[in-house]
Amino acid sequence: MPPLVRAIEPRDLPAIREELHRHWHSTEIWSLGHRHCADRLPGFVAEVDGVFAGLVTLHLDEGAWQCEVVTLSSRQTHAGIGSALLRAAEGFARTHGCRRIYLTTTNDNTHAIRFYQRREWRFSALHQGIVDRVRALVPDLPLLGFDGIQVHDELEFELWLVDTGASHDTTRRDSIA
Ligand SMILES: CC(C)(COP(=O)(O)OP(=O)(O)OC[C@H]1O[C@@H](n2cnc3c(N)ncnc32)[C@H](O)[C@@H]1OP(=O)(O)O)[C@@H](O)C(=O)NCCC(=O)NCCS
């Protein structure tokens, strides 16, 4: 059964807090050196048969020219929930007139790195050592992540929602340097 995706409502708060703790051990999420109280952010929940099945939380940058996906998670993987939530996030950004939607994931999260690229998001930056700098402030941030990989960096992914005018046709050029 496909998930139902709807905007977060006040009654979702307990499930949202549980979901954030399940994956991030806190409702405070650090990304790009900023601390988000993710349980207060707008976003969407997914439900399957009326039961909470996933969450995406979003932050509009000042002026709403771009939107950040702060967290994305699903309770039941490989059932289309993450994709449905990511589409809802993209719709939210378009509705708010954003030109770009972006997110970061940590260097250990090879599954997410694959997932976003499969959905045509592009790698846009490496924030080397940024998690180490946050860990200096928040010592209980775990060092070991997925597959026993040490977590040090954030990888930024983006999707442009407007035509940036960049030409990717290099077939008739001798050099792209
Ligand atoms: C990353 C994450 C959100 C992906 O969510 P998900 O619900 O598994 O995503 P989907 O089910 O939409 O897609 C995953 C794969 O399952 C496939 N799939 C979807 N429905 C399916 C079905 N009915 N049967 C078989 N496969 C299916 C998708 O095609 C996709 O494969 P692809 O990438 O090769 O196309 C999830 O793994 C997660 O919660 N991870 C932990 C938290 C996290 O790391 N979040 C990201 C960092 S912010």
Ligand as a Chemical Component Dictionary entry (heavy atoms), coordinates in Angstrom:
data_LIG
# 
_chem_comp.id                   LIG 
_chem_comp.type                 NON-POLYMER 
_chem_comp.pdbx_formal_charge   0 
_chem_comp.three_letter_code    LIG 
# 
loop_
_chem_comp_atom.comp_id 
_chem_comp_atom.atom_id 
_chem_comp_atom.alt_atom_id 
_chem_comp_atom.type_symbol 
_chem_comp_atom.charge 
_chem_comp_atom.model_Cartn_x 
_chem_comp_atom.model_Cartn_y 
_chem_comp_atom.model_Cartn_z 
_chem_comp_atom.pdbx_ordinal 
LIG C1  C1  C 0 17.548 6.961  3.346  1  
LIG C2  C2  C 0 16.120 6.523  3.639  2  
LIG C3  C3  C 0 15.304 7.748  4.071  3  
LIG C4  C4  C 0 15.509 5.925  2.369  4  
LIG O1  O1  O 0 14.152 5.655  2.646  5  
LIG P1  P1  P 0 13.332 4.436  1.992  6  
LIG O2  O2  O 0 11.972 4.492  2.569  7  
LIG O3  O3  O 0 14.065 3.162  2.097  8  
LIG O4  O4  O 0 13.308 4.891  0.476  9  
LIG P2  P2  P 0 12.515 4.215  -0.736 10 
LIG O5  O5  O 0 11.838 2.958  -0.274 11 
LIG O6  O6  O 0 11.666 5.252  -1.345 12 
LIG O7  O7  O 0 13.705 3.893  -1.741 13 
LIG C5  C5  C 0 14.735 2.988  -1.373 14 
LIG C6  C6  C 0 14.857 1.929  -2.460 15 
LIG O8  O8  O 0 13.749 1.026  -2.366 16 
LIG C7  C7  C 0 13.166 0.871  -3.646 17 
LIG N1  N1  N 0 11.751 0.572  -3.494 18 
LIG C8  C8  C 0 10.739 1.435  -3.285 19 
LIG N2  N2  N 0 9.576  0.776  -3.200 20 
LIG C9  C9  C 0 9.864  -0.533 -3.335 21 
LIG C10 C10 C 0 9.097  -1.706 -3.321 22 
LIG N3  N3  N 0 7.768  -1.665 -3.139 23 
LIG N4  N4  N 0 9.731  -2.893 -3.492 24 
LIG C11 C11 C 0 11.064 -2.944 -3.668 25 
LIG N5  N5  N 0 11.860 -1.839 -3.679 26 
LIG C12 C12 C 0 11.252 -0.662 -3.514 27 
LIG C13 C13 C 0 13.401 2.197  -4.315 28 
LIG O9  O9  O 0 13.316 2.109  -5.725 29 
LIG C14 C14 C 0 14.803 2.526  -3.830 30 
LIG O10 O10 O 0 15.794 1.908  -4.604 31 
LIG P3  P3  P 0 16.665 2.787  -5.664 32 
LIG O11 O11 O 0 17.330 3.861  -4.859 33 
LIG O12 O12 O 0 17.601 1.786  -6.239 34 
LIG O13 O13 O 0 15.681 3.353  -6.647 35 
LIG C15 C15 C 0 16.072 5.417  4.748  36 
LIG O14 O14 O 0 16.988 4.414  4.421  37 
LIG C16 C16 C 0 16.329 5.876  6.158  38 
LIG O15 O15 O 0 15.398 6.205  6.890  39 
LIG N6  N6  N 0 17.608 5.891  6.579  40 
LIG C17 C17 C 0 17.973 6.256  7.963  41 
LIG C18 C18 C 0 17.948 7.754  8.169  42 
LIG C19 C19 C 0 18.893 8.429  7.189  43 
LIG O16 O16 O 0 20.036 8.026  7.077  44 
LIG N7  N7  N 0 18.400 9.454  6.498  45 
LIG C20 C20 C 0 19.190 10.148 5.471  46 
LIG C21 C21 C 0 20.134 11.144 6.017  47 
LIG S1  S1  S 0 19.299 12.684 6.366  48 
# 
loop_
_chem_comp_bond.comp_id 
_chem_comp_bond.atom_id_1 
_chem_comp_bond.atom_id_2 
_chem_comp_bond.value_order 
_chem_comp_bond.pdbx_ordinal 
LIG C1  C2  SING 1  
LIG C2  C3  SING 2  
LIG C2  C4  SING 3  
LIG C2  C15 SING 4  
LIG C4  O1  SING 5  
LIG O1  P1  SING 6  
LIG P1  O2  DOUB 7  
LIG P1  O3  SING 8  
LIG P1  O4  SING 9  
LIG O4  P2  SING 10 
LIG P2  O5  DOUB 11 
LIG P2  O6  SING 12 
LIG P2  O7  SING 13 
LIG O7  C5  SING 14 
LIG C5  C6  SING 15 
LIG C6  O8  SING 16 
LIG C6  C14 SING 17 
LIG O8  C7  SING 18 
LIG C7  N1  SING 19 
LIG C7  C13 SING 20 
LIG N1  C8  SING 21 
LIG N1  C12 SING 22 
LIG C8  N2  DOUB 23 
LIG N2  C9  SING 24 
LIG C9  C10 SING 25 
LIG C9  C12 DOUB 26 
LIG C10 N3  SING 27 
LIG C10 N4  DOUB 28 
LIG N4  C11 SING 29 
LIG C11 N5  DOUB 30 
LIG N5  C12 SING 31 
LIG C13 O9  SING 32 
LIG C13 C14 SING 33 
LIG C14 O10 SING 34 
LIG O10 P3  SING 35 
LIG P3  O11 DOUB 36 
LIG P3  O12 SING 37 
LIG P3  O13 SING 38 
LIG C15 O14 SING 39 
LIG C15 C16 SING 40 
LIG C16 O15 DOUB 41 
LIG C16 N6  SING 42 
LIG N6  C17 SING 43 
LIG C17 C18 SING 44 
LIG C18 C19 SING 45 
LIG C19 O16 DOUB 46 
LIG C19 N7  SING 47 
LIG N7  C20 SING 48 
LIG C20 C21 SING 49 
LIG C21 S1  SING 50 
# 
